[in-house]
Amino acid sequence: MTRVRRKRQHSSPSELHLMAHLRTSVWGPAEFVGRPPWWLVGEGLLAGLLGAGAIAGATFYGAWTGRPSLADGEAGLVCTGALAVYLILVGAGRALIGIAALLGVCLALQVPQAAAGVVLAERGQVQSVVVTSVEDGRAAQGGHARYLCSVADSDGVPLKVRIWRGCGEATRPGDALAVVSDPRGRVPTRGAQTGAGLPGPLRDLAPWAAALVAATLVAVVRSYRLSEPAGTVSPREAGAAGRR
């Protein structure tokens, strides 16, 4: 019986170097022994908190003060871009930069509604309006849209916005709905919700903000290439080692 021996194919040094380079480019160097040093974790946590805070804070400030360029979330997108640039400068992995940027964009798109809810919860006034017409948005959107009610105030003046909170299949023209409006007119009027308050809008943002902070933390931690075990490297020594 003839035995066929298969030769093991060993990767050449150039292939190993290419694989290591790709891994470093995608996920970051992260070449240190043991746990990352506390100052490195602190830097990543601070960067994530500042990034998430800037994205949300700019939009909240715009909604509170009536600046549409900030309240619409555009400033949040700019802050997301700044965070991505920071991660590029520190040498974070491309995949982690993309994940952090995507989470930042999602947070920036979620904040405007939450900011408007906070403003209305803090200084909104509840009033009764009359339904003038009801539109079934499900017909055009394949069953996923909401009912939309056009309403008018007690003087018969139509409101510029259509209400979906409190507007349902059983709602008919002439019915009364409760809406909450900003007396300063800086955020749109919306339907009043029973039990709505300040924690609700902020609770909706918490998962996005936490995910962004976590992604930024991991990206910063993995951006360092340290030549000694993490427990023996000081910030000054790490600065001498440098980032890649």
C-alpha positions as CSV (number, residue, x, y, z in Angstrom):
1,M,0.0,0.0,0.0
2,T,1.4,3.3,-1.0
3,R,1.1,6.1,1.4
4,V,0.7,9.5,0.1
5,R,2.3,12.1,2.3
6,R,1.0,15.6,2.1
7,K,3.4,18.3,2.8
8,R,2.2,20.9,5.2
9,Q,2.0,24.3,3.7
10,H,3.7,26.9,5.9
11,S,2.9,30.5,5.5
12,S,5.8,32.6,4.3
13,P,7.1,35.5,6.4
14,S,5.6,38.0,4.0
15,E,2.2,36.4,4.3
16,L,2.3,36.4,8.1
17,H,3.4,40.1,8.0
18,L,0.5,40.9,5.7
19,M,-2.0,39.2,7.9
20,A,-0.6,40.9,11.0
21,H,-0.8,44.3,9.2
22,L,-4.4,43.7,8.1
23,R,-5.3,42.6,11.7
24,T,-3.7,45.7,13.1
25,S,-5.3,48.0,10.5
26,V,-8.8,46.6,11.1
27,W,-8.8,46.0,14.9
28,G,-5.8,48.0,16.1
29,P,-2.5,46.9,17.5
30,A,-3.5,46.1,21.1
31,E,-0.1,44.5,21.8
32,F,0.3,44.5,25.5
33,V,0.3,41.8,28.2
34,G,-2.5,41.4,30.7
35,R,-5.1,44.1,31.4
36,P,-4.8,47.5,29.8
37,P,-3.4,50.2,32.2
38,W,-5.9,52.3,34.1
39,W,-4.9,55.5,32.4
40,L,-5.6,54.0,29.0
41,V,-9.0,52.8,30.1
42,G,-9.6,56.3,31.5
43,E,-8.7,58.0,28.3
44,G,-11.0,55.8,26.3
45,L,-13.9,56.2,28.8
46,L,-13.3,60.0,28.8
47,A,-13.3,60.2,25.0
48,G,-16.5,58.2,24.8
49,L,-18.3,60.2,27.4
50,L,-17.2,63.5,25.8
51,G,-18.3,62.3,22.4
52,A,-21.7,61.1,23.5
53,G,-22.2,64.2,25.7
54,A,-21.3,66.5,22.8
55,I,-23.6,64.8,20.4
56,A,-26.6,64.9,22.8
57,G,-25.7,68.2,24.5
58,A,-25.6,70.2,21.3
59,T,-29.0,69.0,20.2
60,F,-30.5,69.5,23.7
61,Y,-29.1,73.0,23.8
62,G,-30.5,73.8,20.3
63,A,-34.0,72.5,21.3
64,W,-34.0,74.5,24.5
65,T,-32.8,77.8,23.0
66,G,-34.6,77.4,19.7
67,R,-31.6,77.1,17.3
68,P,-32.8,74.8,14.5
69,S,-29.2,74.2,13.2
70,L,-28.5,72.5,16.5
71,A,-31.9,71.1,17.4
72,D,-32.2,69.2,14.1
73,G,-29.2,67.0,14.9
74,E,-26.7,68.5,12.4
75,A,-24.4,69.5,15.2
76,G,-24.5,66.0,16.6
77,L,-23.4,64.6,13.2
78,V,-20.5,67.1,13.3
79,C,-19.5,65.9,16.7
80,T,-19.6,62.3,15.5
81,G,-17.3,63.2,12.7
82,A,-14.9,64.9,15.2
83,L,-14.9,61.7,17.3
84,A,-14.1,59.6,14.3
85,V,-11.2,61.9,13.4
86,Y,-9.9,61.6,16.9
87,L,-10.0,57.8,16.7
88,I,-8.1,58.0,13.4
89,L,-5.4,60.2,14.8
90,V,-4.8,57.9,17.8
91,G,-4.5,54.9,15.4
92,A,-7.6,53.0,16.2
93,G,-8.6,50.0,14.1
94,R,-10.7,50.9,11.0
95,A,-13.5,48.5,11.9
96,L,-13.8,50.0,15.4
97,I,-13.8,53.5,14.0
98,G,-16.6,52.5,11.7
99,I,-18.6,51.0,14.5
100,A,-18.2,54.1,16.7
101,A,-19.1,56.4,13.9
102,L,-22.2,54.4,13.1
103,L,-23.3,54.4,16.7
104,G,-22.7,58.2,16.8
105,V,-24.8,58.8,13.8
106,C,-27.6,56.6,15.3
107,L,-27.4,58.6,18.5
108,A,-27.4,61.9,16.7
109,L,-30.6,60.9,14.8
110,Q,-32.3,59.8,18.0
111,V,-31.6,62.9,20.0
112,P,-33.8,65.5,18.3
113,Q,-37.1,63.7,19.3
114,A,-35.8,63.1,22.8
115,A,-34.7,66.7,23.2
116,A,-38.1,67.9,22.1
117,G,-39.7,65.6,24.6
118,V,-37.5,67.0,27.4
119,V,-38.4,70.6,26.5
120,L,-42.1,69.8,26.5
121,A,-41.8,67.8,29.8
122,E,-40.1,70.8,31.5
123,R,-42.2,73.7,30.2
124,G,-44.9,72.4,28.0
125,Q,-48.5,73.4,28.4
126,V,-51.4,70.9,27.9
127,Q,-54.4,72.1,25.9
128,S,-57.4,70.5,24.3
129,V,-57.8,70.6,20.5
130,V,-60.5,69.3,18.1
131,V,-59.8,66.7,15.4
132,T,-60.7,68.0,11.9
133,S,-59.6,65.0,9.9
134,V,-58.0,61.6,10.3
135,E,-55.6,60.0,7.9
136,D,-54.8,56.3,7.9
137,G,-51.1,56.2,7.1
138,R,-51.1,52.4,7.1
139,A,-52.6,52.2,3.6
140,A,-49.6,54.0,2.0
141,Q,-46.9,52.4,4.3
142,G,-48.0,48.8,4.2
143,G,-49.6,48.7,7.7
144,H,-46.6,50.1,9.6
145,A,-47.5,53.8,9.7
146,R,-49.7,55.5,12.3
147,Y,-53.0,57.3,12.2
148,L,-52.5,61.0,11.8
149,C,-55.0,63.6,13.0
150,S,-55.2,67.2,11.8
151,V,-56.4,69.4,14.6
152,A,-57.5,72.9,15.4
153,D,-57.4,74.9,18.6
154,S,-60.4,76.1,20.6
155,D,-60.7,79.2,18.3
156,G,-60.8,77.0,15.2
157,V,-57.3,77.9,14.0
158,P,-55.7,74.8,12.4
159,L,-52.4,73.7,13.9
160,K,-49.5,73.2,11.5
161,V,-48.6,69.8,12.8
162,R,-50.5,66.5,12.6
163,I,-50.8,64.5,15.8
164,W,-50.3,60.7,16.1
165,R,-50.2,60.3,19.9
166,G,-53.8,59.7,20.9
167,C,-55.0,59.5,17.3
168,G,-56.2,56.0,16.5
169,E,-58.7,53.9,14.5
170,A,-61.6,55.0,16.6
171,T,-60.8,58.7,16.4
172,R,-63.3,60.8,14.4
173,P,-63.5,64.4,13.3
174,G,-64.9,66.5,16.1
175,D,-63.3,64.4,18.9
176,A,-61.2,66.2,21.4
177,L,-57.5,65.4,21.9
178,A,-55.0,66.6,24.5
179,V,-51.8,68.1,23.1
180,V,-48.7,69.6,24.8
181,S,-47.1,72.7,23.3
182,D,-44.1,74.8,24.0
183,P,-45.3,78.3,25.0
184,R,-42.1,79.7,23.4
185,G,-42.8,77.9,20.1
186,R,-39.3,76.3,19.9
187,V,-40.3,72.7,19.6
188,P,-43.3,71.3,17.6
189,T,-46.6,70.5,19.4
190,R,-47.3,66.8,20.0
191,G,-50.0,64.7,21.5
192,A,-50.0,64.5,25.3
193,Q,-49.0,61.1,26.8
194,T,-50.3,59.8,30.1
195,G,-47.4,59.5,32.6
196,A,-44.9,61.1,30.2
197,G,-42.1,62.9,32.0
198,L,-38.4,63.8,31.8
199,P,-37.0,60.2,32.4
200,G,-38.8,58.8,29.3
201,P,-36.9,60.6,26.5
202,L,-33.6,60.2,28.3
203,R,-34.2,56.5,28.8
204,D,-34.6,56.0,25.1
205,L,-31.1,57.5,24.5
206,A,-29.3,55.5,27.2
207,P,-28.7,52.3,25.1
208,W,-27.2,54.3,22.2
209,A,-25.0,56.4,24.4
210,A,-23.8,53.4,26.3
211,A,-23.0,51.6,23.1
212,L,-21.1,54.6,21.7
213,V,-19.0,54.9,24.9
214,A,-18.2,51.2,24.9
215,A,-17.2,51.2,21.3
216,T,-15.0,54.3,21.8
217,L,-13.4,52.7,24.9
218,V,-12.5,49.5,23.0
219,A,-11.2,51.5,20.0
220,V,-8.9,53.6,22.2
221,V,-7.6,50.7,24.3
222,R,-6.8,48.7,21.1
223,S,-5.1,51.6,19.5
224,Y,-2.0,51.3,21.7
225,R,1.1,49.2,21.0
226,L,3.0,48.9,24.3
227,S,6.3,47.1,24.5
228,E,6.1,46.0,28.1
229,P,3.4,44.4,30.3
230,A,0.5,46.7,31.0
231,G,1.1,46.7,34.7
232,T,4.6,48.1,34.4
233,V,4.0,50.8,31.8
234,S,3.4,54.4,32.9
235,P,1.8,57.1,30.7
236,R,5.1,58.7,30.2
237,E,6.7,55.5,29.1
238,A,3.8,54.7,26.8
239,G,4.2,58.1,25.2
240,A,7.7,57.2,24.4
241,A,6.6,53.9,22.9
242,G,4.1,55.7,20.7
243,R,1.0,54.8,18.9
244,R,0.6,53.0,15.7
